[in-house]
């Protein structure tokens, strides 16, 4: 009997690990080691997820819309900041510490202010997501731009290449790997940021749903939402993987060779 290939092990090992954890969790609750009103079992959570599926789908649609809009704007803002910081050294020195310090401010401290300023509609959620997602994109892109070999840039300049040509043909391709790494982090921040914003005010969304079921002590429904948030984050990250596969043909060639 042959051992599973490396590609197979990449999904077999995590799958088995998750199954074992779920089984242990189920046994802990079933055996009464932890009261099920404090920690619902996976089966209880699954039942709650199925029972509230239509309502959860409606709330998930709102959260996903907020996350996608915020992530898109956050990536756009992060890209502009990164390009300007790479192009102008003075701007890099001025903005780099400010951008870093901005990430030390807790999200839950900003959200109530945004609700106060912009109301309970879509705008404060999107603004909060932009604030939490642009940082990984900006940092990863700036790092990618600055990792380019100076000799390569010097060679391009001796060949009379313009700054735009150097950027599009050398710097941008070199930064693509770093960009997608930052984009994956931003994608997880987008969903979490949307839920946090909804906790503190809103009419629809998974955060609003969690607030309602928490007040009624329906912890099985709380865990159902946690499952759903994880699934949405994984779906977003998978979409980014597909986008990376489409935008980086040299990566496809490397995968085929390996």
WOCORFEN-V357093 format. One line per field, one symbol per residue. burial: 1 if it has 16 or more other ideal C-beta (glycine too) atoms within 10 Angstrom, else 0. A space follows every 50 residues. Layout:
burial->???
This chain:
burial->00000000000000000000000010001000000000111001110110 01000100110111111111101110110011101100000100100010 00000010011001100100010111111111111111111111100100 00100100001000011001110111111111111111111111111111 11011111111010000111111110011001100100010001000100 00000000
